[in-house]
């Protein structure tokens, strides 16, 4: 009966030119093999000589941590069955812009109810400057924390950043619901500043959450970044529909606001639950494993070094500019200008009471969502040429000014060149669809423009540029009342 030297078979050192040396010769009860000079001088056995040239670590050579499940996944990469991961990332996309969309869509609740003279009994400018103040309170912390989150690991690992951010947002919405329940007619100033403080806290958390979600999506195939963008556009549609339903079926403005903000809390809790469901999905685990291996390989090549942020930024810059400019143009006109355009045709089918809700908020959000969804089937133009339609969207700035834009407490001098509500609605549809479509392409192309191991960082840069575009667009929109008050066309004569 032959005996094999199992210790030598399992050891990892030495060269044997591809052969496995086996020591037998133990026969008839003799222990001659134990005395053999060959055994004393033999080298440990290497199973596959080709492995020696890969310089893999001992852990990998001995298959440390490689379970049968992982081995199967690498041999047969799993698929996203029923698009579960795509749907989960879309839900997180809804959550990333939930604070912003819920507050701007509730403009009527804040301006026409809580801060109005009818409710407070006193005249104030809180309502006049509410939307612009909301823009600053939302986007400054969002902008700051989006950029910081790229370079500084705020809040620990990815799980902690996402979980803590969602919980802070839920608490902030609880405060908002409580404010809706309380009679604040005697302290409108305090209500205004408490609301703004809540918005600041909401968007500090949202900045970290949004950036982290885009970084998470960048580990997956590029269409999953598109799922997050799609979700952010669905978020606006969702807020618009909930606003319409709550106002139609609630018995009062106060009750409608309570239902409206409680719905946002449930959506955020859904994001919380689905995040912990992701690791249970084989498709997600497979891509997380691939990403870990890529990161581990990169660490061996660049031990202790930080990601080359400037190089990544330069390589991804064309797509980062596209993302920035799409949102700059969009936020220059929506919601500040778009929501102040009045109905001009009494026979237009949308009643005046619902004109802004339907022709502005609902139209923009639905069409932006459809534009974002279209990138699942069409990805044109290619990255090199995307900049052209992005820059051409500048035409929307004067077009919206030529409509019946009537900013609050401003006397318009610029003539109304577009006084047809159907034409205005058509312009709004094209602007919204192009915003969703082109922004999704830019967000998907950005991680592809760098080396695979830097895709996550490029995705986080793209998220930060998205917020930068929103912020600068909001700032620029503050000049539009001046354009119509002084007839900006006279400047070109």
C-alpha angles and dihedrals in degrees: 000000000000123000123206126212097240094177090061093045092056098043119097107214138089136037126264101167092251097306128116112227113217124191116209129148097114099131138148090013093299120141096207091131090062090057095043115124088215090066093050093054101034119117125229114272125253112203099204120022092198090069091065091068095054094067090220119171120259090249091060094042090054092044093242110182094007106130125189089251092056091046091052092048091053092049094044110024108214123238129229097259114210087355090274095154091046090052093047092052089047088054089052089049087056089051096049094064097029096106093050096044096044093053100043092045089052090060092121092053093053101035102033098035121018097033099030124114090238090061102036098034092224133085116244141160094232091099093045093056098031098104095045091045089049090053092054094043091049104041106036095063091036090053094045096048094043091058095040091051090063095058103025123050095233113196098002126271126002095271094052092046094052097040097046092045093053092048092051090050091051091052091049091053089050088058090049091052091049090052089052090054095049124080102243098170093115096051109038092151093055091045090052095050095042088052092050091048089051090050091051092052091044093054096044087060092039092054092058092041095050094047092048093050092053089048089051092049091050089069089065131063111298096256088069090066084055088055090060091048089048089052092051088055092045086053091066092046090049092051091049094050093046089049092052094045095046093048093047099046104029118093094229142010089255093054091045091054092050093053090043097055094039088058089058090054091054091051091052091049088052088054088051093053097043092052090063090046093060097078088056090064115091094211092055093044091051094054091043088054091049090049092049091051091049091049092047091050090048091050091055091051095043103026111191096354125129121235111277093250097179093049091048091048092050094048093048096037098104090057093039088056090049092053092046096048096046091056093040092058093041096050091044088069104021124099102347099053099022094055093050095057109111130213113260102180117068090199094057107124095233109082117237092245091061098031096104094038093052106027095040116025102023094040094048095046097045094046093045088051092051091048091052092046091052090068088071087073106021127043103178134172102038120236095271094057102035092097093070100065089038093058093041089064087078086088089076092070097069093033093062091046089055090058122082093285108169112178116202115272092359125119108222117225099168109093118246105246097173107052097154113102092205091056091047091050090049091052089050092051094051092045092050096044093048090048093055095041100045095040090053092051092049092049091049095045095049098073089044093058094069136053113288095251090057096047092102093053091047089051090053091049089052091051090050091049089050090058091043089055091049092049097047090044090055090049092050092048089065088071094059096083087056091051093057096037092057100028100245091208088075088067090068095054 
